[in-house]
Amino acid sequence: QRSHSGLGAKLDEIARGALAVGAMLAEQQQAQLYVLVSAEDDEQYAAGRARAQQWLGQRGAAPRFLRVTGLDVDALLRIAQARRASCLVVPQQSETLHTQALARLLLRIECPLLLAK
């Protein structure tokens, strides 16, 4: 089963945009939506997951969540490959993806990469 990944533990406007796009793509392609929650501890993960789950649940999405720490380009590539992602959705202003990291990701990712506002 193919997957779409949205990224964001804080549900600011940018993260909500990425989650909305990921949920829409997953629904259209009948794929599982994976949400990556960047968290250093269980409490931070639980809070980020709860916010995303509530927001997505109100929109009828049933995502699976993955806790990630130290998220970087290599981690994103490993996750996308392991989940056989058909698309990776990332907030445009992600703390993880500065210009050089984004360029590396674009060169190495095997599925479409969508930057969501």
N, C-alpha and C positions, 0 to 999 in steps of 0.2 A: 504494500500500500504506500502511495506517495504521500509526502507531507509538505506542509508549509510552515515556516517558522517566523514568528514575530518576536521582537526583542524588546524588553523593557520591564523593569520592576516598578518604577515610578510611573504612574499613569498620568503623565503630563500630556499636553495636546499632541506632541510629536509621537509619543508611545501609543496613544490611542489611535492615531492615524495608521501606524504600522500594524497594530492589532486588527483594526477594521479591514485593512487591505488583505492581511493574511487570512482572516476569517472568510472574507468574500471569495478569495481564490480557492480556499479549501472547499467551500460549499459548491462553487461552480464546477470544480474538478472531482468532487466527491472524494476528497483526500482528508487524511487526518491532519489537524492543526496542532503543531507543537509550539509552545511558547517557552522561550528561554528566559529564565529569571536569574539575573546576576545577583548573587547574594553571598556574603562572607560567613553567615551563620544561619542556623535554623529559624531564628526569629525574623530575620530580614527576609528570608525565603518565604516563610509563611505569610508575612504581610504582603509581599509583592504578588504572591500567587493568589491570595484572597482578593486583592484589588482587581487583578486581571480576570479572575474567574467570575467575579460579580459583574464586571463590565461586559465581558463576552457572553455570560449566561443570559443577561438581559437582551441580548441580540440573537439568542438561539444557538450559539456556538458551544461545542463540547470539546475544548482543547485538552491535550495532555501537556503536562508541565515538566520541564527539565531544569534542575538547578545547575547553574554554572558558576564557577569562580575563576578569576583571572582570565576572563574572556578576551581572546585575541584572535587574530586572523587564523592561526593554525587551529585553534579550538573550534571556530566557526566552520572551517573546512572539514574537520573530523566529524562534527555533529551532522553537517549536511550530508556527508558521504554515508555515515552510519545509518541515518534515517532515510536514505535514498530520496532526499528532498527534491521535489520538482521545481521549487522556487524558494529562495531565501529572502524574506522581507525584513529590512533593517530601517530603523528610524534614520532620517537623513542627517540629523545632528547627533548621532550616536557618539558617546564618549569613547567607545572602543575603536571607531573607525575615523581616524584623522586622515588627511589626504593621502599620505604614503601607504597607510594600512589599507585604505580602500582600493588604491591602485593594485596592491599585491593581491587582494581578494578577487578583484575583477579578472586578473590574469590567471588565477588558479582555480576558481570555483567552476564546477562542472554543470551547474544548473543556473537558470536565470537569477539575477540579483536585482531586487527591486528596492529602491530607496523611497521611503514613504514620508510625506510631510505631515 
